[in-house]
């Protein structure tokens, strides 16, 4: 029987049993970086967008995400549906009005 292979196997097994304590500060640091550079700015942007959408009123001139320019003519409050989204009537030209979800 070859005892050299057995002793090297035991030596390798002893070397791999290290503690994971140095890994925790690095994981916490990575999570902090993700939070402050990715998650927190995204939340702030969502809050700003939500407050902007809630502040629009009749008579405001708006540009939609699709590039349609118009004036808000009416806001129909729709509280009986599942999503509670208001419908905005947007006047694009003299004869054209578009209904959009806020």
VENFEN-V433215 format. One record per backbone hydrogen bond with DSSP energy under -1.0 kcal/mol. CO is the residue of the C=O (numbers start at 0). NH is the residue of the N-H. If there is no record, write none. Layout:
[[CO;NH] [CO;NH]]
This chain:
[[2;6] [3;7] [4;8] [5;9] [6;10] [7;11] [8;12] [9;13] [10;14] [11;15] [15;17] [22;26] [23;27] [24;28] [25;29] [26;30] [27;31] [28;32] [29;33] [30;34] [31;35] [32;36] [33;37] [33;38] [34;39] [37;41] [38;42] [39;43] [40;44] [41;45] [42;46] [43;47] [44;48] [45;49] [46;50] [47;51] [48;52] [49;53] [50;54] [56;59] [59;71] [61;69] [63;66] [67;63] [69;61] [70;90] [71;58] [73;88] [75;86] [85;101] [86;75] [87;99] [88;72] [88;73] [89;97] [90;70] [95;91] [95;92] [97;89] [99;87]]
